[in-house]
Amino acid sequence: MDNTVKVFKALGDKNRLKIIKMLETKELCLCEIRCFLKLANSTVSKHLSILRDAGLIEDKKDGKWVNFKLAEPPKDSFIENILSLIKEKNEFDEIKIEMEKLNSIDRNIICSK
């Protein structure tokens, strides 16, 4: 039951839901997520930590980057079902439009600031 509570708490924040929707599109580093959400690195890092602890996302080191992505495969069927439901939700279309802009930005430029 503890993991179920962690999942619901993790998804109880609008910015964390936005991160989930962003990661449906592609893997992103902290700087790219920060640029999109317009939040401090420490705030984005905390959001990512909460999502990771709930088993919704994972990270992997790629050279100097740490890329975040949706958990593959999810830890259990509950998380898989939750992620599927979020994916079907259309009220996040604004994020997809913004992600198109983010796709055109070079992470080397964003992360050097």
C-alpha positions in Angstrom: 0.0 0.0 0.0 2.9 2.4 0.7 3.9 2.4 -3.0 0.3 3.2 -4.1 0.3 6.2 -1.7 3.7 7.3 -3.2 2.3 7.1 -6.7 -0.8 9.2 -5.9 1.3 11.7 -4.0 3.7 12.0 -6.9 0.9 12.6 -9.3 -0.8 15.1 -7.0 1.3 18.0 -8.3 0.6 19.7 -11.7 4.3 20.1 -12.5 5.0 16.4 -11.9 2.1 15.5 -14.2 3.6 17.9 -16.8 7.0 16.1 -16.4 5.3 12.7 -17.0 3.6 14.1 -20.2 6.9 15.6 -21.3 8.7 12.3 -20.9 6.1 10.5 -23.0 7.6 12.4 -25.9 11.3 11.7 -25.3 14.0 11.4 -22.7 15.0 14.8 -21.2 17.7 16.1 -18.9 17.1 18.3 -15.9 18.0 21.5 -17.8 15.5 20.8 -20.5 12.7 20.2 -18.0 13.8 23.3 -16.0 13.6 25.4 -19.2 10.1 24.1 -20.0 8.7 24.5 -16.5 10.6 27.7 -15.7 11.5 26.5 -12.2 14.8 26.3 -10.3 17.1 23.4 -10.7 16.6 22.3 -7.1 12.8 22.4 -7.5 12.9 20.3 -10.7 15.3 17.9 -9.0 13.0 17.4 -6.1 10.0 16.7 -8.5 12.2 14.2 -10.4 13.2 12.5 -7.1 9.6 12.1 -6.0 8.6 10.6 -9.4 11.6 8.3 -9.3 10.9 7.1 -5.8 7.3 6.3 -6.8 8.6 4.2 -9.7 7.1 6.3 -12.4 10.4 7.4 -14.0 14.0 6.3 -14.1 17.3 8.0 -15.1 20.4 6.9 -16.9 23.8 8.5 -17.2 24.8 9.3 -20.8 28.2 11.0 -20.8 27.8 14.3 -19.0 24.0 14.1 -19.1 21.6 12.4 -16.8 18.5 11.6 -18.9 15.1 11.0 -17.4 12.5 8.7 -19.0 9.3 6.9 -18.1 9.9 3.7 -16.2 10.4 0.8 -18.6 9.0 -1.6 -17.7 7.0 -0.1 -14.9 7.5 -1.7 -11.5 4.1 -3.2 -11.5 0.8 -3.3 -13.4 -0.7 -0.5 -11.2 2.0 1.9 -12.4 1.6 0.7 -16.0 -2.1 1.3 -15.8 -1.7 4.8 -14.2 0.8 5.8 -16.9 -1.5 4.5 -19.6 -4.4 6.6 -18.2 -2.3 9.7 -18.1 -1.2 9.1 -21.7 -4.8 9.0 -22.8 -5.7 12.3 -21.1 -6.1 15.1 -23.6 -6.1 18.0 -21.3 -2.3 18.1 -21.5 -2.3 19.0 -25.2 -0.7 22.4 -24.3 2.4 20.5 -23.2 2.7 18.7 -26.5 2.6 22.1 -28.3 5.3 23.5 -26.0 7.4 20.3 -26.4 7.6 21.0 -30.1 9.4 24.2 -29.2 11.6 22.4 -26.7 12.6 19.9 -29.4 14.2 22.7 -31.4 16.4 23.9 -28.5 19.9 22.5 -28.2 20.5 21.1 -24.7 24.1 22.1 -25.0 23.0 25.8 -25.0 20.3 25.4 -22.3 22.6 23.5 -19.9 25.5 25.9 -20.3 23.5 28.8 -18.8 
